[in-house]
Amino acid sequence: MQAMDSATSQINQLGERIRAAASDKTPLRICGGGSKDFYGLRLQGEPLSTRALSGIVSYEPSELVVTVRAGTPLAELEATLASQGQCLAFEPPHFGAASTVGGMVAAGLSGPSRASVGAVRDFVLGLEMINGQGELLRYGGQVMKNVAGYDVSRLMTGSWGTLGLITEISLKVLPVAPAEATLRFDSCSQEQALDWLNHWGGQPLPLNASNWLEEDGKGTLYLRLRGARAAVQAATLRLGGERLDSDAVAADWSASRDLNLPWFQQRAADHCLWRLSVPATTAPLPLPQGAAGPFIDWHGAQRWVQAPRSAAAALQQLAQAAGGSASLFRAEDANQTSANSDLDVHAQASPAGRTSAQLHARLKQAFDPAGILNVGRLSAHW
């Protein structure tokens, strides 16, 4: 009861702070653990921390549902789930020990298994938030069959705090897969890797994650299988490749999730890290001269490229021509706290991009009419 009273007090204080800021048009910057401060155009406004909103409100392992406060460390939630043989199947990136559950939902970023199990928003059942007028609102519920307000809950996923401050989230969790195997295919070209992944994706195989990269002029495909023991064993025998020790490669998959593999760490000083989201069936892209990569995951749907800022237009054009999009993920300096650039992190040149920007502007007006929350976090339009 005392913990609940403390949380209520903290929420009331946050609401009062937001109402006061809206009244005098003072920009606020919502802060969790700061692990994703590198992403976005710029950081501005008075800090508004969620860290005091910590703790698991309720957890029913048999119902596969957990409700947790936004400031709870992500590692703490994952440890609690692991103790019950359960997990966040979408493998949210941490990018640091201070990562919080609220930041996980606000960022909407998913890890290596996203293409197989779904994105963060697919696991959000409901949430509580304070909008830009200081009003406490609740959407969705705490059970999977409750669909009231469900789409609004998912809307907050990936909004980067521009629509409101998330205070509490209810999430669907899943049991840890009974079996896992990682296969390595050496001397595998990008064309061959994409062909295999597209072919295997149409088969009844327990595909979970994949990475392709080129090192020392040779391409290597890593494929992770997860599922029932019989299914994983049968797929391993059918697909071939070299089976790696799962315990030994666990750290590599975590590094892939957090973009800490050597390929990401060895980026040239004048290169940014770009994220290209394209249909998985997209053929190898003719990258601009001087660009490094790609590093491919999500079975071909996500392609990371290292290139200078001057390559922005070329990369956006390539992605749009393939029916996707390109975004600036990390600035030249990997330790920089924000991209701090006038360059929009998202392409807006296409008709779809312009329509999306207009929709975002209307949502911003509805949830934060004073325009005080995380100003400019995503683009100049926000």
N, C-alpha and C positions, 0 to 999 in steps of 0.2 A: 504493500500500500504506500509505503514511504517513497519507493522508487517511482510509483505512478504519480504521486503528488509532485515529486521533483521534476518529472518530465512535463507535467501539465504546467508547472511554473515556468520552465524553460520555454515552452511553446508560447505561453502568454507573453513572455518578455520579447521573444522574436517577433511576434505579431505586432506588439507595440512599437518595436524598432522600425519595422517595415511601414507601419502607418505614419509614423513621424517622418520617415524619409520620403514617402509619397507626398506628404503635405508640403514639404519644402523642396521637393525635387532633388534630393540628395542621392546620387548613385550608390548602390550597394553591390559588393562583390561577395557572393556566397562561397564559403570556404569549407571544405571537408578536411582531407589530409594533405591536399596540395600536390598529390602525386601526378596529376594530369595538367598542371599549370602550364606545361610546355605547349599545350595544344590551344589553338585559337588565335585570333588576331591580336588581342592585347588584354591585359588585366588592369582594371580600373575600378574605382569606387571604394568606399569604406568597407573593410572586411566584416563579414557577418558569418560567424562560425557555427557549424552544426555539431561540433565534437561533443558538446555536453549532452546531446540526445543519443545516448549510447545504451545498448542492452537489447537482448532478445525478449520480446514481449510475450510470445507464445510459440511453441513448437510441438507439432503433433506428427511424429515420424510415421505413424500408421496412415495418416491422411496426406502425407507428402507435402505439407504446407508449413512455412515458417513466417512469422511476422517479426520484424526487427526494426529498431529505430535507425534513422539515417546516419547518425554519427558513429555507429558501431564499426570497429575495424573489420575489414573484409576477411582478414586472416582468422579472426576470432569466430566469425560465422562459419567459415569453412571447416575449422577445427571441430566445432560443435556438430556439424553435419557428418563429418568423417567418423566421429565417435559412434554414430548410429548407422554407419555404412551407406551414407547418402552424400549427395554433392550438388553443386550448381553445374549442371551438365554443359552449359555454354562456356565454361572456363573463362570467366572474366579476367582481363589483364589487371595486374596490380600496379606495376610501374613504381613500386616502392612499398615499404612496410606500413606506411601511414594510410594507405588506401582505405576508403570507407564504403559502406554499402550504399549510402546515398549518392556518393560520387560514381559508383558503379552504374547505378540506374540513370543518373543525370547524363553521364557520358554515353551510355548505350553501346559500349564497345564489347565485343565478344572475342573469344580466343580461337584456337585452331579447330575446335569441333563445331564451330558455328554452322558450317554448310550442311552438316549431317543432323544436328539436333535442334537447330533454331537459334534465334537471337535473344538478347536479354528481354526484349519486349514480349516475347512469346511466353516468358515465365513470370511476368508481373501480373498478379491476380488483382491487386488493389493497392492503393496508397493514400496517404494523408499528406496534405500540403498546405502551405500558406501562400496565397497569391499576392500580387503586387499591391493589393489594397489592404493587406493585413488580415484577410479573412481565412479562417481555417476550414478547409474543404476535404471531403473524403470521397474517393471514387472506387468502384469495384468492391471486392469483398475478400474473405479469407478462405473461401472454398472454390474449387475449380469450376463448379457448376453455376456459381453466381456470376452473371454476366452484366449486371446493372452497372453502367458507367465504365465498363471494361475498356472501351476504346480510349477514353480520356486518360485512364491509367497508363496505357501504352503510349499515348501521345507525349507524356512527360518523359518517357525514356528517350534519351538522346537530345533533350532540349537544353542541356548544359546550364540549367538554372535560370534560363532567360524567361521562363513562364511562371516560376514560383520556387519556393524553398520546400523541398521534400522533407517531411518530418518522420514518416513511418512507411514501411513497405511490406506487403505480403507477397511471398514468392512461392512458386511451385518448385519443389526439389525432386530429385530422382535417385533411385538406388545406384550405387557404384556398380559398374558392369562386372559380371562374374569373371570375365576373361579379357585379356588384352594382348596384342602382339604388334610389334613394329617391324616392318619389312624394309630393307634397303635395296634399291635397284641402281647399280653402278653403271657408268657410261651410258646414261640415259639422256637423250637430247630433250630440249624443251618441247619440240613437236611430238616426240614419242610419249613424253610424260602426259601432255594434255590429251593425246589420243587415248592412252590407257585410262586416265581418270574419267574421261567422258564415257568410255565404253563400260568400265566397271560401275560407274554411277547408275547405269541402267540395269544392273544385275542385282539379284538378291544377295548382296554381300554386306557384311557388317562394317562398312567403311566408316571411319570416324574423323580422321584428320589426315592431311598430307602436306608435305613441304617439298618444293623443288628448288634447287639452286645450282649454280655453276661455280666450281672452284678449280683453279689451276687448269682452266680450259675444258674440264670435264663436268658433265651434268650428273646430278644424283637426285633420285626421287626417294623420299621417305613416306611410307604409308602406315598409318596406325589403324588397327582393327580393334573394335570393342563390341562385346555382346555375349551371347551364350557360348559356353566352352566348345560345344560341338560345332557351332557356326564359325567361330574364330579358327579352330583347328582345320576345318574343311577349307576355309578361304585361304589359309596359309599354304596348304598343300597345292591348292589350285593356282594361286597367283605366282608362286615361286619367289625369287629374290632371296636375300639373306636375312634370316630372322635374327633380330638383335635382342639382347637381354632387356626385358621391360624395366627392371629396376635401374639398370645402367643408363637407359635413355630417358628416364623420367625427368631428370634435370634439364635435358635438352628440350623436351616438349614444354617445360615451364619457361625456359629461356625463349623459346619461339613465341609463347604467349605474351611475354613481356618485351619482345623485340630486343633481347639481350644476346642473341647468338652472335658469333664473331662477324658474320656478314653485316650485321647492323652496326656493330661497334667499330668496325674498320672503315667507316665512312670518311671520305675526303673532307678536309676542313671547309671547303667552299661549296659543299653539296648539302642540299636539304633532303629529307626523307619524304617521298611522295607516295600516297596511297591511291592506287587505281582500282576502282570497283567496276568490274565488267562481267558480262555473261560468261559462265564457266566454259562455254564452247568457243569462246573467242580465240582465234589463231594467235601465234606469237606476234607481238606488236613491234613495229620498226621504231625503236626508241631513238631519241635525238642523239646526235654525235656527242660523245663524252659522258653519256649517262651510264650508270652501272646497274646491272640487274637484268631481268627482274628476279626477285625472290617471290615464289608463287605458293600460296596456300589456298585454303577453302576450295580445294579440288579445281583450281583454275580461276575462281571468281574474284580473288584478291591478289593483286600484284604490286609488290613494293619496288620502287625505283629510287635510286640515288642520282640526283641531278641538281645543277645550280638553279637559282630563282629564274634566270633568264629562259629556262626551258618550260616555264609555266604554261604559256600559250600552246606550245607544241604538245605537251602532255595532256592538256585539257582537250585539245582537238582530237588526239588519238583515242582517248577514252570515250568522248562523245560520239565519234564515228563508229565505235564498237557498240554503242547503246549503253554506255556507262558514264562514270564521272571520275574526276581526278581531284585530289585535295592535298594541300600542304599539311603534312603530319608533324614534322619536326623541322625547326629552323636549322641554319648551318651549324650553330653551336649546340651540340647535344645537351649541354648543361644549361642552356638558356631557359629562363623561366616562362617565356612566351615567345611566340613567333614575332610579335611586335612589328607587324608589317602592315602596310596599306593594301597588300595583296590579299584578296578574298581567299579564305581557305577552301571555299567551295566554288566550283565553276557556276557562273550564272548566265553565260552567254547563250545557251540554248533556250528555245521556247519553254521546255520543261523546267529548266532552271529558273527562268523568270516567273513562271507560274508558281513554282515552289516558294520563291521569295515573297510573292504577293500573298500567298496563303499564310506564310510565317508572320508577315506583318499584321494580318488580321487577327491571328491568334495572339500575338503580342499585345495588341490593343485590347483584346478581350480579357486577358489574364493579368496584364501589367500596364494599365492605361497611362500611368505616370511615366512609364519607361525608365524605371530605376534599377531593375534587376539585371546584373551581369551585362551591362551595356557594352555592345561591341564584341561580345565574347565569340560570336560566330561570324558575323559580317557587319559591314557598315550599315546594312538595312536594319539591324537589330540593336 
